[in-house]
Amino acid sequence: MTTADTIHWDPYDPALARDPYPLYARLREEVPLYYNDQHDFYAVSRYEDVQRGLADWHTFSSARGDILEIIQADVQLPPGTLIFEDPPVHDIHRRLLARVFTPRRIATLEPKVRAFCRRALEAVDGAERFDLVQAVGAEMPMRVIGMLLGIPEADQPAIRDRTDETLGTQDGGKIDEGEILSTDAFRDYIEWRKKHPSDDLMTELMTAEFEDENGVTRTLTDEEVLTYCSVVAGAGNETTGRLIGWFGALMARYPEARRELANDPSLVPNAIEEILRFEPTGPFTARYVTRDVEFHGRTVPAGSAILFIQAAANRDPRRVPDPDRFDIHRVTQHLSFGVGAHYCLGAALARLEGRVAAEELLERFPGWEVDWDHAELAQTSTVRGWKTLPLVVTGGRR
């Protein structure tokens, strides 16, 4: 008989991160409620359970964080960290950003996003090989978020590098909660923007009036603005860059799909959705359990930490036919952007950047392979993607 004792899933183990899907399948089928006594957390992996949990913020709270080590550190989270808040405070803070991230407003950014992407690719034009992560994945999202926030171009790489360092870990290590909650990187910009307002998100955050949870009409404090900027920079740089990396990797593994997309770019948006399902950049999300709750006949006690494994749920055969097959024509829902109140605010921007990067890559390079011996996954406990992905160009340039 298979029990939880015979299956060990350690989210901090880099060896398991290389190909977690066989283990995710075992968790789904054999231990749908998993408990890890080493790190003291529960986990669910079936689509129905993950969807239910992420939607129920009353029972599965974000108020202590959505990263396992932050929840367990029980640290004081600064106001304005909306991904680490529950309604109604979360909804108040989210509305201040939502006006910037509407699909309609994001769509107007496409010419600038495309220009950033083309500029990044110009640096490798004519190359026989190049690192996709360095050339595009680490470059284009940085420029887009820098533009939105109003960070000078010369300073944008430093902001990106600080984010990467904050989320990065050593083998088997955990994030430093003090580092990830730091807002120091933006402090000087806030002071400068007070004297030099502009048409950017930072200025909008400093000047927007809103009614807070106490019924007081006010503007955000400096600390709240700093927190907002850190949240936007971290989410916008890291996860979108990983999405671009996964596009490069999967198109090398499935060259027929790449050729089909090159011949018919109208298929790219749906292909991006399949990539998000097949290789989500954020494979799991943590929550704090506020009351005793039951999964599969067992109780998860109040006060526990629980992980909802979206990467496993996205491949649940109860929901997705033939889930381990990569199919750019598949039309299905996935949980990679979350559910409910905490549905990813930047989803429209991530989709736009992923689509533009795909279109521009396919336009310039008709084919490529990956030098897998020199490809390296990033070491982090929160996102999964490539640190380096050397592409070897085949077939010349279009």
Secondary structure, DSSP 8 states (H G I E B T S, - for coil): ---GGG----TT-HHHHHS-HHHHHHHHHH-SEEEETTTTEEEE-SHHHHHHHHH-TTTEE-TT-SSHHHHHHT----TT-GGG--TTHHHHHHHHHHTTS-HHHHHTTHHHHHHHHHHHHHTTTT-SEEEHIIIIITTHHHHHHHHHHT--GGGHHHHHHHHHHHHB--TT----HHHHT--GGGHHHHHHHHHS--SSHHHHHHH--EE-TTS-EE---HHHHHHHHHHHHHHHHHHHHHHHHHHHHHHHH-HHHHHHHHH-GGGHHHHHHHHHHHS-SS--EEEEE-S-EEETTEEE-TT-EEEE-HHHHTT-TTTSSSTTS--TT------TT--GGGS-TTHHHHHHHHHHHHHHHHHH-S-EEE-GGG-EE--BSS---EEE-EEEE-S---
